[in-house]
Amino acid sequence: MKKTDLLFTGLFLLSMGLITPAIADPVHDALYKDEVAWDIVEGLTTEVGPRQAGTEAETRARIWSLAKLKMLGFDNVRIENYQMPTWVRGEESAEVLSPFPQKLAVTALGNSGSTSANGLEAELVYFDNLAELQAVDDDQLKGKIAFVNHAMQRTQDGSSYGAFGGARFIGPNVAAQKGAAAIVIRSAGTDYHRNPHTGNTNFETGVTPIPAGALSLPDAENLLRMIKRGKPVMLKLILTPQNIGMQPSGNVIAEVKGSTDLPPIVIACHLDSWDLGTGAFDDAAGCGIITAAALKVKETGMPKRTIRLLWAGAEEVGIWGGKAYGEKYKNQPHALAMESDFGADRIWRVDFKLPVSAEQLGNDIAAALAPLGISRGTQPAGGGADVGPIIAAQNLAIIDLQQDGTRYFDLHHTPDDTLDKVDKMQLRQNVAAWTAVLGLVANYEGSLALDSKL
């Protein structure tokens, strides 16, 4: 039996309890023995820590990653630099002045404007959701602080973030256009720790950024109870972030060289993180997962297709690394794209976007993943943020290994995104699944061009 065949037969043996230590199966090893993914997550969070895009910390992360990938034996390891506009956090506090004086836990959203060091005092205007903010007359907000709530809930697939994240994504821009002095939102998250969730927001060209903060869920709900008492609520807000201009960022690239000239597979994670935690779930885990799996495939012998690893920079603040990769390689044919950027919990579903001619490849992958508790989805794969630009440029085939996101938004963009939240066995299950998929795709010789789609 060829070594590559062991990637897949081992899964079926594993499901029947027939695996023995004598079977040299990379998937089995990934499930029970892999330490590479953990080592990467532990190393990044311990030796670098928070890795905000465009800062000195992100520079140290690239240097660390370059050394790590070279040490692991990858081919063509390099840094590809670019410049990007950089926003950094300052002082941040919120305090109810009346009718019930008390402090609130708040953090600035990326690209927030500044209140100045003296802060801003104004009356709150409450909106139950983004649609209410969008519908309000401008004269009701001028000189006031908008407070936007939402109904985000825990979901396995993360769909609630897409449904309610607009309060953060575009709420500040809407409030600014309507003349608000500032905005605070209920954090786009699901935990009830007193930890506000940061994350990027964007202001349209010509719109002056206003101070924009996120409140922890307990504080947002407390503030809502005050409002329901029927008295005007006055808030003092201090947010003093700065835009420090164009700064260096970059992507770290590594490869497992293939034996043919078939177009490569690109697999991605993002190296940067927000500054509140150490970026273990988002996204050191993703970098650990894809790297450990690619290494397992490399160890079985040279695959037919090159596997290119993209540890993208500056994802959190505008997908700058993914855009830089897409622009640089838009004329270099790729076969397929995958990304890991949804934490470290187990994979539960696989989705495909493949040509009809590759239907059997999809069937083989689904069969190989079933013993790991992974079912086949019915929706087409969509890819991830960092591979999005190259997918758009070349209409690439995609495979999505969907992770359980039930607790992801408890941790996402908060001080709680730390190493202790990563479950080692669930991390290994991710590596096992990625190893099986990469082994099949990297040795698939058929066309993956999307003339028609599953």
Secondary structure as UniProt FT lines:
FT   HELIX           3..15
FT   TURN            16..17
FT   TURN            21..22
FT   HELIX           26..32
FT   HELIX           36..43
FT   HELIX           44..48
FT   TURN            53..54
FT   HELIX           56..71
FT   TURN            72..73
FT   STRAND          75..88
FT   STRAND          92..98
FT   STRAND          102..104
FT   STRAND          106..108
FT   TURN            117..118
FT   STRAND          120..127
FT   HELIX           130..135
FT   HELIX           138..140
FT   TURN            141..143
FT   STRAND          145..148
FT   TURN            156..157
FT   HELIX           159..164
FT   HELIX           166..169
FT   HELIX           171..177
FT   TURN            178..179
FT   STRAND          182..186
FT   TURN            205..206
FT   STRAND          212..215
FT   HELIX           217..228
FT   TURN            229..230
FT   STRAND          234..239
FT   STRAND          242..256
FT   STRAND          265..270
FT   HELIX           280..284
FT   HELIX           285..299
FT   STRAND          307..312
FT   TURN            316..318
FT   HELIX           320..328
FT   TURN            329..331
FT   STRAND          336..339
FT   STRAND          347..353
FT   HELIX           356..358
FT   HELIX           359..369
FT   HELIX           370..372
FT   STRAND          375..376
FT   TURN            385..387
FT   HELIX           388..394
FT   STRAND          397..403
FT   TURN            406..407
FT   HELIX           408..411
FT   TURN            412..413
FT   TURN            415..416
FT   HELIX           419..421
FT   HELIX           424..442
//
